[in-house]
């Protein structure tokens, strides 16, 4: 795989994000394009990861799970970063849109994080000999996911919309403290989990496939968050008796 291919995919993804944010008429179809593009990228990833990329030097073919495990965790961290950014934005200037986006990104982040941990467990079985170990990276990641599950549970059990938005924003900021702990856990403590790979520690073909995997699952992340955001806005409209949220329609000249 040429090194520019993941970069081209990233540029397309950024263009979709810009269209979603800046062009109202595009919001009816951006998620569809992202979902379709992600499906095609996933098909290519299966080929690149299973056939084209070389086996890992120490783990052989078992190491190929890297191309889906790491991108899921990256997508999770990006989603939680969106969540905390929306939480801060809401506390600075109350907006039901940012509250809805915070809810959507947290739920999708938990999904990607849970899949990432599951894949890590599958990877651990042939390499560590166990499905689970009380490793600092595994423990901190699990605590992080539980914190965001608690965030979502808190939102579900708090009936007053304004109180729910304000309190959950504060909870999101507190929960985000777990992210740097997850990131640096392999450096701060003696861990079975390897430290973060760099360009000098990963073969060039493997690095290109890993980047492609990141682009693939970030594309799915965009599609999922858009649809979950629309659901959150619809629930807000019902609870607050706001005008229904409808996707903009483009006029066609006859």
C-alpha positions in Angstrom: 0.0 0.0 0.0 1.4 3.4 -0.9 1.8 5.7 2.1 -0.4 8.4 0.5 -3.5 6.1 0.5 -4.3 6.5 4.2 -3.7 10.2 3.9 -6.1 10.5 1.0 -8.7 8.7 3.1 -8.1 11.0 6.0 -8.6 14.1 3.7 -11.9 12.7 2.4 -13.0 12.1 6.1 -12.1 15.7 7.0 -14.0 17.0 4.0 -17.1 15.0 5.2 -16.8 16.5 8.7 -16.5 20.0 7.3 -19.5 19.4 5.1 -21.5 18.1 8.0 -20.7 21.2 10.1 -20.7 24.0 7.5 -23.1 23.0 4.8 -26.7 22.4 6.2 -27.9 20.9 3.0 -25.3 18.1 3.2 -26.5 16.8 6.5 -29.1 14.5 5.0 -26.5 12.5 3.1 -23.1 12.8 4.9 -23.7 9.9 7.2 -24.8 7.7 4.3 -21.6 8.6 2.4 -19.5 7.9 5.5 -21.2 4.6 6.1 -20.8 3.5 2.5 -17.2 4.7 2.4 -16.4 3.0 5.7 -17.8 -0.3 4.3 -15.5 -0.1 1.3 -12.5 0.9 3.4 -13.2 -2.1 5.7 -13.3 -4.5 2.8 -9.9 -3.1 1.7 -8.6 -3.3 5.2 -9.4 -7.0 5.4 -7.3 -7.6 2.3 -4.5 -5.3 3.4 -4.4 -6.7 6.9 -4.9 -10.4 6.1 -3.1 -10.8 2.8 -0.9 -7.9 1.9 0.8 -7.0 5.1 3.6 -9.2 6.3 3.3 -11.3 9.5 4.4 -9.7 12.7 8.0 -10.6 13.6 7.3 -12.3 17.0 3.6 -13.1 16.9 3.3 -14.1 13.3 -0.3 -14.0 12.0 -1.8 -13.4 15.5 -0.4 -9.9 15.3 -2.7 -9.0 12.4 -5.5 -8.2 15.0 -3.4 -5.0 15.5 -5.1 -3.5 12.5 -8.6 -3.6 14.1 -7.8 -3.5 17.8 -5.8 -0.3 17.8 -8.2 1.7 15.5 -11.1 0.8 17.7 -9.3 2.2 20.8 -8.3 5.3 18.8 -11.9 5.8 17.7 -13.0 5.4 21.4 -10.5 8.1 22.6 -11.6 10.5 19.8 -15.2 10.0 20.7 -14.5 10.8 24.4 -12.5 13.8 23.4 -15.5 15.1 21.4 -17.6 14.4 24.5 -15.5 16.5 26.8 -15.2 19.3 24.3 -19.0 19.4 24.1 -19.3 19.3 27.8 -17.0 22.3 28.2 -18.8 24.1 25.4 -22.1 23.5 27.1 -20.9 24.9 30.5 -19.6 28.0 28.7 -22.7 28.6 26.6 -25.8 26.4 27.1 -26.8 24.7 23.9 -29.0 21.6 23.4 -27.1 20.8 20.3 -23.8 20.4 22.2 -25.5 18.5 24.9 -26.9 16.1 22.3 -23.5 15.7 20.7 -22.0 15.0 24.1 -24.5 12.2 24.7 -24.0 10.7 21.2 -20.2 10.7 21.3 -20.1 9.2 24.8 -22.3 6.3 23.8 -20.5 5.6 20.5 -17.2 5.9 22.4 -18.3 3.2 24.9 -19.2 1.0 22.0 -15.8 1.3 20.2 -14.0 1.0 23.5 -15.8 -2.2 24.5 -15.0 -3.8 21.1 -11.4 -2.7 21.5 -11.1 -4.3 24.9 -12.8 -7.5 23.6 -10.3 -7.7 20.7 -7.4 -7.0 23.1 -8.7 -10.0 25.2 -8.8 -12.2 22.1 -5.2 -11.1 21.3 -4.0 -11.7 24.9 -5.1 -15.4 24.9 -2.4 -16.7 22.4 0.3 -14.1 23.4 -0.1 -13.9 27.2 -1.7 -17.2 27.7 -4.8 -15.7 29.5 -7.9 -13.9 28.4 -7.5 -11.3 31.1 -4.7 -10.1 33.3 -4.7 -7.4 36.0 -2.5 -5.3 33.9 -2.4 -1.5 34.4 -3.4 -0.8 30.8 -6.4 -3.2 31.0 -7.5 -2.0 34.4 -7.3 1.7 33.5 -9.1 1.2 30.2 -11.9 -0.8 32.0 -12.2 1.9 34.6 -12.4 4.5 31.8 -15.2 2.6 30.1 -17.1 2.1 33.4 -16.8 5.9 34.0 -18.6 6.6 30.8 -21.2 3.9 31.3 -21.9 5.7 34.6 -22.1 9.0 32.7 -24.7 7.5 30.3 -26.6 5.9 33.3 -26.7 9.2 35.0 -28.2 10.9 32.0 -30.9 8.2 31.8 -31.9 8.5 35.5 -31.9 12.3 35.7 -35.3 13.6 34.5 -34.8 17.4 34.5 -33.2 18.2 31.1 -31.3 21.3 32.3 -30.0 19.6 35.4 -29.1 16.5 33.4 -27.2 18.5 30.8 -25.2 20.6 33.4 -24.4 17.8 35.8 -23.5 15.3 33.1 -21.2 18.0 31.5 -19.3 18.1 34.9 -19.2 14.3 35.0 -17.8 14.2 31.5 -14.9 16.5 32.5 -14.2 14.4 35.5 -14.4 11.2 33.4 -11.9 12.5 30.9 -9.2 12.5 33.5 -9.0 8.7 32.9 -7.8 9.1 29.4 -4.3 10.3 30.1 -4.0 7.6 32.8 -4.9 5.0 30.1 -2.4 6.5 27.7 0.5 6.7 30.1 -0.2 3.5 32.1 2.3 1.5 30.1 5.0 4.0 30.8 4.2 4.7 34.5 3.8 1.1 35.6 5.4 -2.3 34.9 2.9 -3.6 32.2 2.6 -6.7 30.1 1.1 -4.4 27.4 3.6 -3.0 25.0 4.2 0.8 24.9 2.8 2.8 22.1 4.4 2.0 18.8 6.2 4.6 16.7 7.2 4.9 13.1 10.7 3.5 14.0 9.3 0.4 15.7 6.7 -0.6 13.1 7.5 -1.9 9.6 6.5 0.6 6.8 3.9 -1.7 5.2 2.4 -2.5 8.6 2.3 1.2 9.5 0.4 2.0 6.3 -2.2 -0.7 7.0 -2.5 0.5 10.6 -3.1 4.1 9.5 -5.7 2.8 7.0 -7.4 1.0 9.8 -7.6 4.2 11.8 -9.1 6.1 8.9 -11.6 3.2 8.3 -13.0 3.2 11.9 -12.9 7.0 12.2 -15.2 7.1 9.1 -17.6 4.7 10.9 -17.3 6.8 14.0 -18.5 9.8 12.0 -21.5 7.9 10.6 -22.5 6.5 14.0 -22.2 9.8 15.9 -24.3 11.6 13.3 -27.2 9.1 13.6 -26.9 8.9 17.4 -26.9 12.7 17.5 -30.1 12.8 15.5 -31.7 10.4 17.9 -30.7 12.6 20.9 -32.1 15.7 19.2 -35.4 14.0 18.5 -35.6 13.0 22.2 -34.8 16.5 23.2 -37.5 17.9 20.9 -40.1 15.5 22.5 -39.0 16.3 26.1 -38.7 20.0 25.7 -41.5 20.4 23.1 -39.0 21.9 20.6 -39.7 22.0 16.9 -38.9 18.6 15.4 -35.4 18.2 14.0 -35.5 17.5 10.3 -32.7 17.0 7.8 -32.5 19.9 5.3 -33.9 19.1 1.9 -32.5 20.3 -1.3 -34.8 21.8 -3.9 -34.9 20.3 -7.3 -35.9 22.5 -10.2 -38.5 21.0 -12.5 
